[in-house]
Amino acid sequence: MHKVAIAIYAACWGASTAYLAYAGAEWALAAAILAIFGLILSPVALLLTRNRSAIAGDVRKPRGESLVLLGYIAFYAFVIFGPVYGWLKDALPDGQTEEGALFLFKLLVHVALPSALIYAMRGSLASLWQTRVGRGRVLLCLLLFSAALMALNAVVSPSLARLAEVRPDLGAQIGWIALSWIWMSLVAGLCEEYLFRGLLQTRLAAWSGSAMLAIALASLLFGLVHAPGLYLRGDAETFGHSPDVLQVVAYSIAVLSPVGLFFGVLWHRTRSLLLVVVVHGAMDALPFAAPLAKLFTAAS
């Protein structure tokens, strides 16, 4: 089953990257992200958690719960984060009110509603809180991967330069990065990791009997659910947007799904929701530090 999982993912990623190259899009970015998240960070995660066998999640109805979640995620992608999320953003006034309302909305659709569906099927979420490794191993992974992802963003993105334009003082910059890390751990980390790793991947693994297949499928879906929003709400300034829907789908798989591979491996081997949430927040902290500082500086 491991070979099947690798073949499925490789075929989807390869076809998507080939289409990006055919369309003249940034296919090299897809290759770089797969190399970083799939071929470097994921093996390091395996190395740091060696001699740790994964626990079986407490999934009472693997097939039924998986199908319900897959149906919900399809509705989530094409309805909730297609037109509904766009309508909500347009209806809310720009600023802190919008950010707070959108955060509550994301908690509802990523955490509350899917959890309610599992409970409605008399399922259990107890395994979400059964961390597989000790605190020392979790702390090591948290520090190492958070530092690596922040360093990566510092090198390849203009995040620090943009933050310096808003807050020239070094102490203030550090403070905004820390606040951004906390905020993105909640807005992106908690919401996305809870749904795609904690709920979906765990159930796909129980249904298929293969952790590798579950990681591959959850990663592909993690990328694909971004496609409707990118296509419907994106514009020329939105990275990954294109009027060609196939290019948007290809981008979502080739560029975004490798990130899911890394978090899928980290979740599978540690079962620490806190770890994947905080590391995910670290990945987004630098890019969102300047926008967050602008938001609150303007409000004051």
C-alpha positions as CSV (number, residue, x, y, z in Angstrom):
1,M,0.0,0.0,0.0
2,H,3.0,2.3,0.6
3,K,4.0,2.0,-3.1
4,V,0.4,2.6,-4.2
5,A,0.2,5.8,-2.0
6,I,3.5,7.1,-3.4
7,A,2.4,6.3,-7.0
8,I,-0.9,8.1,-6.6
9,Y,0.7,11.2,-5.1
10,A,3.6,11.2,-7.6
11,A,1.2,10.9,-10.5
12,C,-1.0,13.8,-9.3
13,W,1.9,16.0,-8.4
14,G,3.8,15.2,-11.6
15,A,0.8,15.8,-13.9
16,S,0.0,19.1,-12.1
17,T,3.6,20.3,-12.3
18,A,3.7,19.4,-16.0
19,Y,0.6,21.4,-16.7
20,L,2.1,24.4,-14.9
21,A,5.2,24.1,-17.1
22,Y,2.9,23.8,-20.2
23,A,1.0,26.9,-19.2
24,G,4.1,28.9,-18.6
25,A,3.5,29.1,-14.8
26,E,6.0,28.8,-12.0
27,W,6.6,25.0,-12.1
28,A,10.1,25.4,-10.6
29,L,8.4,26.7,-7.4
30,A,6.5,23.5,-7.2
31,A,9.7,21.4,-7.5
32,A,11.4,23.5,-4.8
33,I,8.5,23.2,-2.4
34,L,8.3,19.4,-2.9
35,A,12.0,19.2,-2.3
36,I,11.8,21.2,0.9
37,F,8.7,19.9,2.5
38,G,8.5,16.4,1.0
39,L,12.1,15.4,0.6
40,I,13.8,17.3,3.4
41,L,11.5,18.2,6.3
42,S,9.4,15.0,6.1
43,P,12.4,12.7,6.4
44,V,13.8,14.8,9.3
45,A,10.4,14.5,11.0
46,L,10.6,10.7,10.6
47,L,14.2,10.7,12.0
48,L,13.3,12.8,15.0
49,T,10.4,10.5,15.9
50,R,12.2,7.2,15.1
51,N,11.3,4.2,17.2
52,R,7.8,5.6,17.7
53,S,5.0,3.5,16.2
54,A,1.8,5.3,15.5
55,I,-1.2,4.8,17.7
56,A,-4.4,3.7,16.2
57,G,-7.0,6.5,16.3
58,D,-10.3,5.8,18.1
59,V,-12.4,5.8,15.0
60,R,-15.6,3.8,15.5
61,K,-16.9,3.9,11.9
62,P,-13.9,4.5,9.7
63,R,-15.7,4.2,6.3
64,G,-18.8,6.2,7.4
65,E,-16.9,8.9,9.2
66,S,-14.5,9.2,6.3
67,L,-17.2,9.5,3.7
68,V,-19.1,12.1,5.8
69,L,-15.9,14.2,6.2
70,L,-15.1,13.9,2.4
71,G,-18.6,15.1,1.6
72,Y,-18.3,18.0,4.1
73,I,-14.9,19.0,2.6
74,A,-16.4,19.1,-0.9
75,F,-19.2,21.3,0.4
76,Y,-16.6,23.4,2.3
77,A,-14.4,23.9,-0.8
78,F,-17.1,24.7,-3.4
79,V,-19.7,26.5,-1.2
80,I,-18.3,27.7,2.1
81,F,-14.8,28.9,0.9
82,G,-16.1,29.6,-2.6
83,P,-18.9,32.1,-2.7
84,V,-19.9,32.2,1.0
85,Y,-16.5,33.3,2.3
86,G,-16.2,35.9,-0.5
87,W,-19.6,37.3,0.3
88,L,-18.7,37.5,4.0
89,K,-15.4,39.4,3.3
90,D,-17.2,41.9,1.1
91,A,-20.0,42.4,3.7
92,L,-17.7,43.1,6.6
93,P,-15.9,46.4,7.1
94,D,-12.1,46.3,6.7
95,G,-10.0,46.2,9.8
96,Q,-10.0,44.4,13.1
97,T,-13.8,43.6,13.0
98,E,-13.3,41.8,9.8
99,E,-10.3,39.8,11.1
100,G,-12.2,38.8,14.2
101,A,-15.4,37.8,12.4
102,L,-13.5,35.8,9.8
103,F,-11.6,33.9,12.6
104,L,-14.8,32.9,14.3
105,F,-16.2,31.9,10.9
106,K,-13.1,29.7,10.3
107,L,-13.5,28.1,13.7
108,L,-17.1,27.3,12.9
109,V,-16.4,25.6,9.6
110,H,-13.1,23.9,10.4
111,V,-13.6,22.8,14.0
112,A,-17.2,23.1,15.2
113,L,-19.2,21.8,12.3
114,P,-17.0,18.8,11.3
115,S,-16.8,17.8,15.0
116,A,-20.5,18.0,15.3
117,L,-20.8,15.7,12.3
118,I,-18.5,13.1,13.9
119,Y,-20.5,13.3,17.2
120,A,-23.7,13.0,15.3
121,M,-22.4,9.6,14.0
122,R,-21.6,8.6,17.6
123,G,-17.9,8.9,16.8
124,S,-15.1,9.9,19.2
125,L,-12.5,12.6,19.1
126,A,-10.5,11.3,22.1
127,S,-7.5,10.3,20.0
128,L,-7.0,13.9,19.1
129,W,-5.5,14.4,22.5
130,Q,-3.4,11.3,22.8
131,T,0.1,12.6,22.0
132,R,2.4,9.8,20.9
133,V,5.8,11.2,21.9
134,G,7.2,12.7,25.0
135,R,7.3,16.4,25.8
136,G,11.0,16.6,25.1
137,R,10.6,15.2,21.6
138,V,7.6,17.5,20.9
139,L,9.6,20.5,22.1
140,L,12.6,19.5,19.9
141,C,10.4,19.2,16.8
142,L,8.6,22.5,17.6
143,L,11.8,24.5,18.0
144,L,13.6,22.9,15.0
145,F,10.8,23.1,12.5
146,S,9.5,26.5,13.6
147,A,13.0,27.9,13.3
148,A,13.6,26.2,9.9
149,L,10.3,27.6,8.4
150,M,10.8,31.1,9.7
151,A,14.4,31.1,8.4
152,L,13.1,29.9,5.0
153,N,10.6,32.7,4.8
154,A,13.2,35.2,5.9
155,V,15.4,34.1,3.0
156,V,13.0,33.6,0.1
157,S,10.3,36.2,0.9
158,P,10.3,40.0,1.4
159,S,8.5,39.6,4.7
160,L,11.2,41.2,6.9
161,A,11.7,44.1,4.6
162,R,8.0,44.8,4.5
163,L,7.8,44.6,8.3
164,A,10.7,47.0,8.6
165,E,8.8,49.5,6.5
166,V,6.0,49.4,9.0
167,R,7.9,49.1,12.2
168,P,11.6,50.1,11.9
169,D,12.5,49.4,15.5
170,L,13.9,45.9,15.9
171,G,12.2,45.2,19.2
172,A,8.8,46.1,17.7
173,Q,9.5,43.8,14.8
174,I,10.2,40.9,17.1
175,G,7.0,41.6,19.0
176,W,4.9,41.7,15.8
177,I,6.5,38.5,14.6
178,A,5.6,36.8,17.9
179,L,2.0,38.2,17.8
180,S,1.7,37.0,14.2
181,W,2.9,33.6,15.2
182,I,0.3,33.3,17.8
183,W,-2.5,34.7,15.6
184,M,-1.6,32.4,12.6
185,S,-1.4,29.4,14.8
186,L,-5.0,30.0,15.6
187,V,-6.3,31.3,12.3
188,A,-4.4,28.9,10.0
189,G,-2.8,26.3,12.2
190,L,-5.6,25.3,14.4
191,C,-8.3,25.4,11.8
192,E,-6.5,23.6,9.0
193,E,-4.6,21.0,11.0
194,Y,-7.7,20.1,13.1
195,L,-9.8,19.4,10.0
196,F,-7.2,17.9,7.6
197,R,-4.9,16.1,9.9
198,G,-6.7,15.5,13.2
199,L,-10.1,14.5,11.7
200,L,-9.7,13.6,8.0
201,Q,-6.2,11.9,7.9
202,T,-6.9,9.9,11.1
203,R,-10.1,8.5,9.6
204,L,-8.7,7.8,6.2
205,A,-5.9,5.9,7.8
206,A,-8.3,3.8,9.8
207,W,-10.5,3.1,6.8
208,S,-7.6,2.3,4.4
209,G,-5.4,0.6,6.9
210,S,-2.5,2.6,5.5
211,A,-1.0,5.7,7.1
212,M,0.9,6.5,3.9
213,L,-2.2,6.5,1.8
214,A,-4.0,8.6,4.3
215,I,-1.2,11.2,4.3
216,A,-1.1,11.3,0.5
217,L,-4.9,11.7,0.1
218,A,-5.2,14.2,2.9
219,S,-2.4,16.2,1.4
220,L,-3.9,16.3,-2.1
221,L,-7.3,17.3,-0.7
222,F,-5.5,20.0,1.5
223,G,-4.2,21.5,-1.7
224,L,-7.3,21.1,-3.8
225,V,-9.7,22.8,-1.4
226,H,-7.8,26.0,-2.0
227,A,-8.6,26.0,-5.7
228,P,-12.2,27.3,-5.7
229,G,-11.3,30.2,-3.5
230,L,-8.2,31.1,-5.6
231,Y,-10.2,30.9,-8.8
232,L,-13.3,32.8,-7.6
233,R,-11.8,35.4,-5.3
234,G,-8.3,35.8,-6.7
235,D,-7.0,38.5,-9.0
236,A,-3.8,39.5,-10.7
237,E,-2.2,40.2,-7.3
238,T,-3.1,36.8,-5.8
239,F,-0.3,34.2,-6.1
240,G,-1.6,31.1,-7.7
241,H,-4.7,32.7,-9.3
242,S,-5.3,32.3,-13.0
243,P,-8.4,32.6,-15.3
244,D,-7.5,29.1,-16.4
245,V,-9.2,26.8,-13.8
246,L,-7.0,23.9,-14.7
247,Q,-3.9,26.0,-13.9
248,V,-5.4,26.9,-10.5
249,V,-6.1,23.3,-9.7
250,A,-2.6,22.3,-10.9
251,Y,-1.1,25.1,-8.7
252,S,-3.1,23.9,-5.7
253,I,-1.8,20.3,-6.0
254,A,1.8,21.0,-7.1
255,V,2.6,23.9,-4.8
256,L,0.3,23.5,-1.8
257,S,-0.1,19.8,-1.3
258,P,3.6,19.1,-0.5
259,V,3.1,21.2,2.6
260,G,0.4,18.8,3.7
261,L,2.9,15.9,3.3
262,F,5.1,17.3,5.9
263,F,2.4,18.1,8.4
264,G,0.8,14.7,7.7
265,V,4.0,12.9,8.6
266,L,4.5,15.1,11.7
267,W,0.9,14.4,12.8
268,H,1.1,10.6,12.1
269,R,4.3,10.1,14.0
270,T,3.6,12.4,17.0
271,R,-0.2,12.7,17.3
272,S,0.5,16.1,18.9
273,L,-2.2,18.6,17.7
274,L,-0.4,21.4,19.5
275,L,2.8,20.6,17.6
276,V,1.4,20.7,14.1
277,V,-0.8,23.8,15.0
278,V,2.2,25.8,16.3
279,V,4.6,24.8,13.5
280,H,2.0,25.7,10.9
281,G,1.7,29.1,12.6
282,A,5.4,29.5,12.4
283,M,5.3,28.9,8.7
284,D,2.8,31.8,8.2
285,A,4.1,34.1,10.9
286,L,6.6,36.2,8.9
287,P,4.5,36.7,5.8
288,F,1.6,38.0,7.9
289,A,3.6,40.1,10.4
290,A,3.6,43.2,8.3
291,P,-0.1,43.1,7.4
292,L,-1.0,42.5,11.1
293,A,1.2,45.4,12.2
294,K,-0.4,47.6,9.5
295,L,-3.9,46.5,10.7
296,F,-3.4,47.4,14.3
297,T,-1.2,50.5,13.7
298,A,-3.9,52.0,11.4
299,A,-6.5,51.2,14.0
300,S,-4.6,53.1,16.7
